[in-house]
Amino acid sequence: MVLSIRPFITRRICTKSCLSYSNSRHILSLAQSKDESVPIYHEALQINMLEINSELKHLTKNCDLKSARTMFDKLPHRDEISWTTIISGYVNASDSSEALSLFSKFWVSPNIQMDPFILSLALKACGLNRDANYGEMLHGYSIKTDFVSSVFVGSSMLDMYMKNGKVFEGCRVFDEMPLRNVVSWTAIITGLVRAGFNSQGLTYFGNMWRDGVEYDSYTFAIALKACADMELLKYGREIHARTMKMGIDVTSYVANSLSTMYNKCGKLAYGLRLFENMSTPDVVSWTSIITSYVQTGQEQQGVDSFLRMRECGICPNEYTYAAVISGIANIARLDWGQQLHTHVLQVGLAHSLSVANSLMTMYSKCGLCDLASIIFHELTRRDIISWSTIIAGYAQGGAGEEAFELLSWMRREGPKPTEFALSSVLSVCGSMAILDQGRQLHAYVLTIGLDQKAMIRSSLINMYSKCGSVGEAEKIFSIAENDDIVSWTAMINGYAEHGHSQEAINLFEKIPAVGLKPDSVTFIGVLSACSHVGLLDLGYHYFDLMTKEYKINPSKEHYGCMIDLLCRAGRLREAENMIKSMPFKRDDVVWSTLLRASREQGDVECGITAAEEILRLDPNCAGTHITMANIYSSKGKWREAANVRKMMKSKGVIKEPGWSWIKINGRVSAFVSGDKSHPQCEEIYNLLKLVASKEEVIVQEVYSFVIAAEEYHIIEPLFSMK
């Protein structure tokens, strides 16, 4: 069928292009002239269409679309080649809207015949523009005119359906194609892999080999991406061997895909070796290695690679900036992030979706949700990642009201909420213990069919557990399939947080029986359960099991659980030694655990050590000063307690007041001790006066007097130990 098309095209070029005009150079110069007053054409002037089309093609290939369009618009006669060239230029420039607009004008132009090449360009534009309706109309037209038999039209139609998320329709087009080439096979494999159907994509890759169709570098690259996403190292190595036999493993496209595959499969050394062996790494190579470092938790190396890339004179693209900004977000280096934000503004990439999404993540993780919100609102186009990022930022920052408002806005005007956005808001419901909203969200995920997603299941279990409804959490867990360690972990943590330690331990013991492997978060849950009931030996058993059998390196959180376990068991010296020996920077959290245990057990020496370490990290920590004063007071060391309080006063350290909230008629109101900002403040305080008894007021006054007396030594002789 393809062979029958070619003579027709060739014949048309020969017959129509020769009917032409002379003095074409004069016309070309006029087409590029900015002086509109110059008369452009005279009927006597004849144009050589071959030369015109050649010049038009030259302009589009050099990305000078503005000059090409000016020239095209001023042509008195346009043939199929002229239309194809200018439409192709817009498609290659990703300006699909203008490409389709020109195609519509071409379609209604008199004396112009449709051909498969220009039809395939229109289908490609429909794919880029996500215009499935226009694409389906062209599909119907191609069936009517039998252009569907062309391998060019079929491949473009298949690509169009895949890019519009219509995977089933794309596969059907492929199955019905009478003739397939390497482009067709690559299109079906690419569509499946990008839609997340990696296994099916690799099946088509194998069928392509059996059908004797030769692979090209793009086919190998997309197959390697599928291997990377599924972490199929063995299959990836087989493909690597094939590329070496064909001699294309050194091409940048394949080499970059190989490097990414090895990095995602945990073989970062292999990926680095491939990268270092490249003669001239391009921007894709550098982006791949930076992304790999960030995804494996080696953010500093990723930043260093970015700096080396700049030193080598390679200009980063939007994906490079997105990767390095994501790495900076993970380590919360706001100063670096702000520098990169300034730089992407200068190079004009700040409004690129991938860069903007990474910037929002960076500002959110650094606690600046307001700046993330400004970036979000300035975007002219937002994708599902943009919405999920800003909602997650507010949710993780504890701004529940803003997160709910954004989710409502997303439901009204944005794309359909995904499990990522909904999980973030469910976590807010759990953190704020607002069960009613959590139940409403549960109902919503049921209506849109996301309740069986692993992320949603675990978020629902977590939400109900944190709201105190462990029974509801158990119901969701009981109907979940045994293929998701995250749900098991959420249920174990739920039991542990509510003191059901034995249930948490029993559930943990069942994990191997269902064919799952506990991860690092699962071990945090079971170690917390051991800590709550003081099962020190069992805690050590699980700690050793994690490191020796499951090869999980203990994190700071695991050490924190073990330190808490030792403190609850009264073994403060062992806890102190573990703090000093753990391979992490010792923060105020672990020392605070030891300080609280010292207060409870009256160990002044250990308490002083912990307090000194905390105050070295945070000299104005009010809680530490107060705890130390309480330790001294419990031992009758009133002078030392008063000195600590005087030190607080001299430093200007004030204990941060606690706050609480209550929900009435759908509105959440927050209160701080002594707060008078509420609009109904006067009525609230009047009611409190009625509730408070005289005895409570007297007790409060006496307590205040005692504290003041301690600070100024007024009552010290009454409690003298002499």
Protein Blocks (a to p, Z undefined) as FASTA:
>chain_A
ZZmmmmmmmmmmmmmmmmccehklmmmmmmmpcblkbcfbdfklccdfklmmmmmmmmmm
nopaklmmmmmmmpmbdcfklmmmmmmmmmmnopaklmmmmmmmmmmpghiacdfklmmm
mmmmmmmnopaklmmmmmmmmmmnommmpmklmmmmmmmmmmnopamlmmmmmmmpmbdc
fklmmmmmmmmmmnopamlmmmmmmmmmmnopacdfklmmmmmmmmmmnopaklmmmmmm
mmmmnopmmpmklmmmmmmmmmmnopamlmmmmmmmpmbacfklmmmmmmmmmmnopaml
mmmmmmmmmmnopacdfklmmmmmmmmmmnopaklmmmmmmmmmmnopmmgmklmmmmmm
mmmmnopaklmmmmmmmpmbdcfklmmmmmmmmmmnopamlmmmmmmmmmmmmccddfkl
mmmmmmmmmmnopaklmmmmmmmmmmnopmmpmklmmmmmmmmmmnopamlmmmmmmmpc
cfbfklmmmmmmmmmmnopamlmmmmmmmmmmnopacdfklmmmmmmmmmmnopaklmmm
mmmmmmmmnopacdfklmmmmmmmmmmnopamlmmmmmmmpccdcdfklmmmmmmmmmmn
opaklmmmmmmmmmmmmmmlmklmmmmmmmmmmnopaklmmmmmmmmmmnopacdddddd
ddeehiacdddehiakbfklmmmmmmmmmmpcfklmmmmmmmmmmmmmmmnommmmmmcc
ZZ
